[in-house]
Amino acid sequence: MSSPRISVIIPTFNRAHLLPRSIDSLLGQTLSAHSVVIVDDGSTDGTESLVSEKYPELTYLKQDNLGVSAARNAGIAATSDEWLAFLDSDDEWMPEKLQCQMEALAAEPEMMLCHTDEIWIRNGKRVNPMKKHDKHGGWIFDKCLPLCCVSPSSVIIHRSVFDEVGLFDQSLPVCEDYDLWLRVTSSYPVLYISEKLVVKHGGHQDQLSGKYWGMDRFRIQALENIILSGNLSDENLNDAKQMLQEKTKIFSNGARKRGRAAEAEKCEQRMEAVLG
C-alpha cells in the first residue's frame, strides 16, 4: 500500500526576505511532501520573481490581498491530497518534522490531526514560552479556550476535518487559527508530539498579532460563533460561555481605558444576547 500523500500550503505576503528560509526547510525534509503550494496574498516585494527563479518546481498562486485565511483556503482548494500541512512564511521546520508526524499518525490511525512542540525565536534570540502556551494532546477544547495553543505551522490535518468543521474564517483578520481549533477540538481529539519540530520566528514588524489592539475582540467573535453553532457538548458549552464572560470583561475594561466606551458596551450587549 502506498504511503499517504501530503500537500503543504505556504501563505505569504511581502516576505520575500524570509520565504526562502521556510521553503528550504520544507524541501530539506526527510519525508518529502507530494505537493507544495505557495499562495501569495498580493505581495509587491518581488515574491513572484523569487519563487519563479529559485523554486520553479513549486506551485505558485497569486491572489489579491485578502488575508491569511483566504490564502490558506485557496491553498486547500488547489490541492487534493489526503493530508494537509501549513507552514507560515516566517517559520521553519526541523528536517524530520513531516516524517515524525506521519509515523505517529500511522501508529494511531484514528487520529485526524497532529501537532508538535516548537522553538520560539524573538528578534533573533531564543525565548521560553510561558506556562499558558503549553501544548497538549487528546481532547483539548478546554485548553484552547484561553488562547491559541496549536500553531498552524506545526499541524498535519486530514482533509476530511475541513469537510466536517469548515475552513478558516475569512472574516477574522487575526485569531483565525484560534477560531479553527475551537471548531476542530470540539469534535476531534488531537495527537501531540512533544519534540520541538518547528521554529517559530517572531518580533518582526509585519506580524499580524502586532497590528490590532484588543486581540481578545477577535477571540470573542470566535467564541460567540461556536456557542451559537449548537455543536458543543454541554460541558464544552459551559466552558465556552465562561470564557466568553472572562474575555468580554477583559476587553471591555481595556476599551474603556482607551476611551472606547461605545465598543465596550456593544461587546457586553452581544455577550448578553449570546448567553441569553
Secondary structure as UniProt FT lines:
FT   STRAND          6..12
FT   TURN            16..18
FT   HELIX           19..27
FT   STRAND          35..40
FT   HELIX           47..54
FT   TURN            56..57
FT   STRAND          59..62
FT   HELIX           68..77
FT   STRAND          83..86
FT   TURN            89..90
FT   STRAND          91..93
FT   TURN            95..96
FT   HELIX           97..107
FT   TURN            109..110
FT   STRAND          113..122
FT   TURN            123..124
FT   STRAND          125..127
FT   HELIX           131..133
FT   HELIX           141..144
FT   HELIX           152..154
FT   STRAND          156..158
FT   HELIX           159..165
FT   TURN            170..171
FT   HELIX           176..185
FT   TURN            186..187
FT   STRAND          190..202
FT   TURN            205..206
FT   HELIX           208..210
FT   HELIX           216..228
FT   TURN            229..230
FT   HELIX           234..257
FT   TURN            258..259
FT   HELIX           261..275
//
